[in-house]
Amino acid sequence: MKYVMGIDLGTSGVKAILVDESGKVCCEASKPYRLIQEKPGYCEQHPEDWVNQTMAVMKELMAKQPVHSRQVEGISFSGQMHGLVLLNESREVLRPAILWNDTRTTAQCAHITKKLGDRLQKITKNQALEGFTLPKLLWVKEHEPHIDQQIDMFLLPKDYVRFRLTGAVHMDYSDAAGTLLLNIGEQTWSEEICQAFDISPHICPPLVTSEAEVGTLLPHIARDVGMKDGAKVFAGGADNACGAIGAGILSSDRTLCSIGTSGVILSYEEDHERELQGNLHLFHHAKKDAFYTMGVTLSAGYSLNWAKHLLAPEESFQSLLEGAAHVAPGAKGLLFTPYLVGERTPHADSIIRGSLIGLDSRHERAHVVRAVLEGITFSLNESIALFRQAGKNIDSIVSIGGGARSRTWLQMQADIFQAEVIQLDNEQGPALGAAMLAAVGCGWYPSLEVCANQLIHQAAVYEPEQQHAEVYADLFHLYQRIYTQTRDIHAGLKQYRSI
């Protein structure tokens, strides 16, 4: 039996799955790694941790397979977007990676916007936000000139891991689109942007499609993880692009809700000309010659993790959510905004912080948990509202990630989004998308669409409950007012966060 392996390098850990020729997910493994948060707004990781834990999950998958059936024909990757990995001439890491959810670069974003004006949007189809890679490069240039002088190449997280496993340096278009350095229309690094900020173009890696074969595992890596030599390695894509593939978002009538550390509403696009508003993003899809538009909630699953740590650190998520299932919509007059590390869509604001509005002495833990779930979903609904305002028809949404593991949350999504919400029968998220890229690359299927028909199946469909939907429509209007009415308060509190 032959297999392909999909590896997803997430923010909190790495996950790998093994898929056989029939399209069955045979086994999976995951390993955590730590975040480094030395100052408010800072979020970094050691790239070496990614490499070590990726090799550990690969080795674990091979250990689960009989010796005679360890023929992995192809490997591909998905990875957290935007994170800055800096290499010197000897391809050594110069400093810890600055991650997508690091918000130290507000001043650099303002500088980019002032310098390029409307040209930035025309070239990259995105605004300058703290999460993107270019502001991080400029921060290093300003604050760590001794590091800047040694930079010979920058990579994004999954691309660094793939380099360490193969010895080959590349970046795919779906991840490159999130750097603010890619000319989306021309599919090349932007000389104009590089010149504007004194960035040498040679530090930008060669660009490839997500389906491209970029090498094979180095012999000693294959030996260490228990694989046979010769496994083809494919470029892979950004986590959201691979998550879209793994959920079958491969045509213009498909929309995705993905709730991980962050939350994403993603909709397939045929071209890159759609007019965007409210800090929606447009990126290359991991499907060749396709794109997607996207809105982001920075603290989606992260908000629920925070609530669990605060309220029930010893309990399971299942136990925590069981209580919320018995609370009526509206959480007895309690509203939560998930701005724990700032927000992106529709408010690009690194200073805003979360709120619990309406607390009174009758509220219990279950009400707070329900309010957190509702607040995350309201935030995601702001992206859906922007899509609809732009003329996009959204009446069917595939839900993956943490939000797809709870019936209560799935029904809540249907009620708040006012759309049917589809749960998949074996949801593996971005790791499955990566495995599908490898399967198509190996010639198992003629296209991603055919592969999706074989691997992806619905488990359940949740329809809006009209009475609940009406309640949530009223609450959503109240939720939308919280940002503008608390923004100045949070700005005033900023000086006290590091005391």
KOLSE-175239 format. One line per 10 residues: number of its first residue (from 1); their letters; for each residue x, y, z of C-alpha. Coordinates in steps of 0.05 Angstrom, whole numbers, plus 5000, padded with zeros to 4 digits. Example, Ala and Ser with C-alpha at 12.3 -4.5 7.8 and 13.67 -1.06 7.14 Angstrom:
<recs>
1> as> 5246/4910/5156 | 5273/4979/5143
</recs>
This chain:
<recs>
1> mkyvmgidlg> 5000/5000/5000 | 5025/5070/4982 | 5012/5133/5023 | 5017/5208/5021 | 5031/5250/5083 | 5001/5318/5099 | 5037/5360/5151 | 5005/5422/5181 | 5052/5468/5219 | 5003/5506/5264
11> tsgvkailvd> 5013/5560/5316 | 5009/5515/5377 | 5035/5450/5347 | 5046/5407/5285 | 4998/5354/5260 | 5011/5301/5208 | 4965/5251/5174 | 4976/5191/5130 | 4927/5179/5072 | 4926/5114/5032
21> esgkvcceas> 4911/5104/4958 | 4837/5093/4971 | 4832/5161/5003 | 4827/5135/5074 | 4860/5174/5131 | 4898/5117/5164 | 4929/5151/5224 | 4950/5219/5252 | 4998/5247/5302 | 5011/5315/5333
31> kpyrliqekp> 5063/5348/5376 | 5062/5416/5412 | 5114/5471/5415 | 5117/5534/5457 | 5103/5607/5444 | 5152/5660/5468 | 5116/5722/5493 | 5168/5765/5528 | 5131/5831/5521 | 5059/5852/5509
41> gyceqhpedw> 5044/5844/5435 | 5104/5800/5422 | 5095/5729/5397 | 5154/5687/5373 | 5176/5615/5364 | 5241/5578/5354 | 5243/5548/5283 | 5285/5490/5309 | 5225/5469/5352 | 5183/5464/5288
51> vnqtmavmke> 5235/5419/5256 | 5244/5374/5316 | 5170/5365/5327 | 5155/5355/5253 | 5206/5299/5251 | 5176/5270/5314 | 5106/5266/5284 | 5133/5236/5220 | 5169/5184/5261 | 5107/5169/5302
61> lmakqpvhsr> 5065/5159/5239 | 5117/5110/5211 | 5119/5073/5277 | 5044/5062/5272 | 5052/5028/5204 | 5076/4956/5192 | 5146/4953/5166 | 5124/4925/5099 | 5075/4983/5086 | 5117/5045/5099
71> qvegisfsgq> 5119/5067/5026 | 5104/5142/5030 | 5103/5166/4959 | 5090/5240/4971 | 5093/5293/5026 | 5064/5363/5027 | 5057/5419/5077 | 5009/5470/5105 | 5033/5524/5151 | 5016/5584/5194
81> mhglvllnes> 5020/5646/5151 | 5062/5710/5153 | 5114/5688/5205 | 5183/5716/5191 | 5242/5667/5191 | 5309/5701/5176 | 5369/5663/5149 | 5442/5683/5139 | 5487/5664/5081 | 5500/5596/5113
91> revlrpailw> 5424/5585/5118 | 5427/5590/5194 | 5369/5621/5233 | 5387/5692/5256 | 5333/5702/5309 | 5268/5671/5334 | 5211/5674/5283 | 5163/5733/5291 | 5093/5703/5284 | 5028/5724/5250
101> ndtrttaqca> 4996/5745/5316 | 5053/5789/5338 | 5028/5861/5340 | 5092/5902/5353 | 5093/5932/5282 | 5039/5985/5284 | 5089/6041/5269 | 5118/6002/5210 | 5048/5991/5182 | 5035/6066/5185
111> hitkklgdrl> 5101/6078/5149 | 5084/6029/5094 | 5015/6060/5083 | 5044/6131/5082 | 5099/6112/5034 | 5059/6072/4984 | 4988/6098/4991 | 4940/6066/4942 | 4996/6030/4906 | 5000/5978/4962
121> qkitknqale> 4928/5956/4952 | 4937/5955/4876 | 5000/5913/4879 | 4985/5865/4937 | 4908/5870/4943 | 4918/5879/5018 | 4928/5934/5069 | 4987/5940/5115 | 4970/5903/5179 | 5013/5880/5237
131> gftlpkllwv> 5004/5806/5220 | 5038/5810/5152 | 5111/5796/5138 | 5136/5862/5108 | 5123/5902/5172 | 5163/5850/5211 | 5222/5858/5163 | 5220/5933/5172 | 5217/5925/5248 | 5280/5883/5247
141> kehephidqq> 5313/5934/5201 | 5298/5990/5250 | 5308/5955/5317 | 5359/5900/5302 | 5406/5929/5249 | 5459/5878/5268 | 5410/5823/5247 | 5387/5860/5186 | 5458/5865/5159 | 5463/5788/5160
151> idmfllpkdy> 5398/5772/5124 | 5409/5731/5061 | 5339/5699/5056 | 5272/5702/5090 | 5223/5645/5093 | 5155/5630/5122 | 5147/5575/5175 | 5128/5515/5133 | 5179/5535/5080 | 5235/5533/5131
161> vrfrltgavh> 5214/5464/5155 | 5211/5439/5084 | 5280/5468/5070 | 5308/5431/5130 | 5277/5366/5106 | 5298/5372/5033 | 5354/5423/5028 | 5313/5463/4976 | 5289/5534/4986 | 5221/5556/4957
171> mdysdaagtl> 5158/5593/4974 | 5090/5580/4944 | 5043/5634/4919 | 4989/5625/4972 | 5039/5639/5028 | 5077/5692/4988 | 5011/5731/4980 | 5011/5742/5055 | 5078/5777/5058 | 5058/5845/5028
181> llnigeqtws> 5116/5836/4979 | 5081/5797/4924 | 5051/5829/4862 | 4988/5787/4861 | 4969/5803/4789 | 5038/5789/4760 | 5055/5732/4808 | 5125/5760/4821 | 5160/5793/4879 | 5146/5868/4874
191> eeicqafdis> 5209/5907/4855 | 5172/5971/4870 | 5158/5951/4942 | 5228/5924/4953 | 5259/5988/4927 | 5212/6032/4969 | 5238/6000/5033 | 5310/5985/5014 | 5299/5909/5014 | 5346/5870/4969
201> phicpplvts> 5304/5826/4922 | 5353/5769/4929 | 5328/5754/5000 | 5260/5734/4970 | 5259/5659/4956 | 5241/5627/4888 | 5165/5623/4877 | 5128/5559/4859 | 5056/5534/4856 | 5030/5494/4915
211> eaevgtllph> 5026/5431/4872 | 5099/5437/4850 | 5147/5381/4866 | 5207/5414/4899 | 5251/5355/4918 | 5256/5293/4961 | 5272/5280/5033 | 5345/5283/5049 | 5371/5212/5059 | 5389/5222/5132
221> iardvgmkdg> 5320/5252/5146 | 5285/5193/5114 | 5327/5146/5154 | 5315/5182/5220 | 5239/5183/5212 | 5235/5111/5186 | 5216/5124/5114 | 5243/5094/5050 | 5284/5140/5005 | 5251/5175/4947
231> akvfaggadn> 5189/5206/4977 | 5169/5265/4933 | 5161/5331/4969 | 5111/5383/4944 | 5110/5457/4961 | 5043/5459/4997 | 5008/5522/5018 | 4985/5571/5071 | 4942/5540/5126 | 4879/5575/5104
241> acgaigagil> 4889/5556/5031 | 4902/5483/5050 | 4843/5484/5099 | 4800/5507/5040 | 4824/5449/4998 | 4812/5400/5055 | 4741/5426/5062 | 4727/5424/4987 | 4726/5500/4977 | 4744/5494/4904
251> ssdrtlcsig> 4689/5533/4868 | 4658/5602/4874 | 4595/5577/4910 | 4634/5551/4970 | 4650/5588/5035 | 4690/5563/5095 | 4688/5578/5169 | 4752/5554/5202 | 4761/5563/5277 | 4831/5549/5304
261> tsgvilsyee> 4874/5596/5345 | 4847/5650/5299 | 4781/5646/5261 | 4772/5653/5186 | 4715/5664/5138 | 4741/5646/5070 | 4706/5648/5002 | 4732/5622/4935 | 4746/5672/4879 | 4759/5660/4805
271> dherelqgnl> 4803/5722/4797 | 4837/5777/4837 | 4795/5836/4816 | 4741/5836/4870 | 4735/5903/4906 | 4747/5891/4981 | 4729/5932/5042 | 4732/5928/5118 | 4801/5896/5120 | 4782/5834/5081
281> hlfhhakkda> 4842/5801/5048 | 4853/5771/4979 | 4906/5716/4971 | 4926/5663/4921 | 4891/5596/4933 | 4933/5533/4937 | 4892/5511/4876 | 4930/5535/4815 | 4905/5600/4783 | 4852/5611/4836
291> fytmgvtlsa> 4844/5661/4894 | 4804/5669/4957 | 4779/5728/4998 | 4782/5723/5073 | 4763/5758/5138 | 4800/5742/5203 | 4783/5741/5277 | 4850/5741/5312 | 4827/5708/5377 | 4775/5656/5360
301> gyslnwakhl> 4794/5589/5390 | 4845/5628/5430 | 4788/5663/5467 | 4756/5596/5485 | 4824/5570/5509 | 4830/5632/5552 | 4761/5622/5582 | 4776/5549/5597 | 4842/5566/5630 | 4808/5619/5671
311> lapeesfqsl> 4744/5582/5690 | 4758/5507/5685 | 4832/5491/5675 | 4823/5418/5697 | 4761/5403/5656 | 4755/5380/5584 | 4727/5426/5530 | 4668/5378/5523 | 4650/5387/5596 | 4658/5463/5591
321> legaahvapg> 4612/5468/5531 | 4558/5421/5559 | 4536/5475/5608 | 4533/5528/5553 | 4486/5483/5513 | 4432/5494/5564 | 4437/5570/5563 | 4388/5608/5518 | 4415/5652/5461 | 4440/5717/5490
331> akgllftpyl> 4472/5687/5552 | 4424/5723/5597 | 4443/5792/5572 | 4519/5781/5566 | 4562/5801/5506 | 4635/5784/5495 | 4683/5814/5443 | 4742/5768/5426 | 4794/5823/5420 | 4845/5791/5467
341> vgertphads> 4904/5808/5422 | 4872/5862/5381 | 4829/5851/5319 | 4835/5847/5244 | 4767/5844/5209 | 4731/5891/5204 | 4773/5932/5253 | 4848/5931/5240 | 4866/5951/5311 | 4925/5925/5352
351> iirgsligld> 4905/5966/5413 | 4833/5945/5424 | 4821/5891/5476 | 4763/5845/5495 | 4702/5863/5534 | 4648/5827/5575 | 4588/5873/5572 | 4527/5863/5617 | 4556/5824/5675 | 4511/5818/5736
361> srherahvvr> 4507/5775/5798 | 4461/5723/5765 | 4513/5702/5714 | 4546/5635/5723 | 4603/5601/5687 | 4557/5572/5634 | 4533/5642/5616 | 4604/5667/5607 | 4623/5607/5564 | 4560/5617/5521
371> avlegitfsl> 4577/5691/5513 | 4648/5674/5491 | 4622/5626/5438 | 4572/5677/5414 | 4623/5733/5414 | 4672/5693/5371 | 4615/5676/5323 | 4591/5748/5320 | 4661/5770/5302 | 4663/5719/5245
381> nesialfrqa> 4595/5743/5223 | 4623/5812/5212 | 4665/5783/5156 | 4604/5748/5127 | 4567/5814/5129 | 4622/5847/5089 | 4621/5792/5037 | 4546/5800/5030 | 4552/5875/5024 | 4601/5864/4967
391> gknidsivsi> 4549/5823/4930 | 4573/5753/4950 | 4517/5702/4960 | 4532/5662/5023 | 4478/5611/5041 | 4520/5549/5053 | 4583/5547/5097 | 4630/5489/5112 | 4654/5492/5185 | 4720/5462/5206
401> gggarsrtwl> 4766/5466/5266 | 4745/5474/5338 | 4678/5504/5319 | 4658/5440/5283 | 4667/5394/5343 | 4607/5419/5382 | 4535/5411/5361 | 4518/5472/5403 | 4569/5515/5367 | 4550/5489/5298
411> qmqadifqae> 4477/5506/5310 | 4498/5574/5337 | 4538/5587/5273 | 4477/5570/5230 | 4433/5616/5272 | 4481/5675/5273 | 4506/5667/5200 | 4434/5655/5177 | 4460/5601/5130 | 4464/5526/5129
421> viqldneqgp> 4527/5501/5163 | 4558/5436/5139 | 4598/5390/5185 | 4646/5341/5151 | 4650/5268/5170 | 4725/5265/5178 | 4749/5336/5184 | 4825/5339/5183 | 4832/5412/5163 | 4895/5439/5131
431> algaamlaav> 4933/5373/5140 | 4883/5339/5093 | 4890/5396/5043 | 4966/5385/5044 | 4957/5310/5035 | 4910/5323/4976 | 4962/5366/4943 | 5011/5309/4950 | 4961/5258/4923 | 4947/5300/4861
441> gcgwypslev> 5021/5314/4853 | 5035/5239/4854 | 4983/5227/4800 | 4932/5191/4843 | 4878/5238/4819 | 4874/5282/4757 | 4852/5344/4797 | 4838/5370/4866 | 4763/5369/4850 | 4764/5294/4836
451> canqlihqaa> 4807/5283/4898 | 4757/5323/4940 | 4698/5281/4914 | 4735/5219/4938 | 4759/5243/5005 | 4709/5295/5031 | 4639/5277/5054 | 4584/5312/5094 | 4566/5287/5163 | 4510/5335/5181
461> vyepeqqhae> 4476/5400/5159 | 4452/5451/5210 | 4396/5498/5188 | 4381/5564/5223 | 4327/5561/5276 | 4285/5622/5259 | 4269/5643/5330 | 4342/5640/5351 | 4364/5674/5287 | 4319/5734/5302
471> vyadlfhlyq> 4347/5740/5372 | 4418/5737/5346 | 4404/5789/5292 | 4384/5839/5346 | 4444/5820/5390 | 4491/5826/5330 | 4472/5899/5321 | 4489/5911/5395 | 4554/5873/5388 | 4575/5917/5329
481> riytqtrdih> 4568/5979/5372 | 4617/5955/5426 | 4680/5968/5386 | 4667/6042/5372 | 4642/6055/5443 | 4701/6022/5478 | 4758/6039/5431 | 4780/6102/5468 | 4776/6068/5536 | 4823/6012/5512
491> aglkqyrsi> 4871/6063/5483 | 4874/6097/5551 | 4887/6031/5585 | 4945/6012/5539 | 4998/6047/5583 | 4979/6003/5642 | 4985/5935/5608 | 5060/5928/5620 | 5059/5951/5692
</recs>
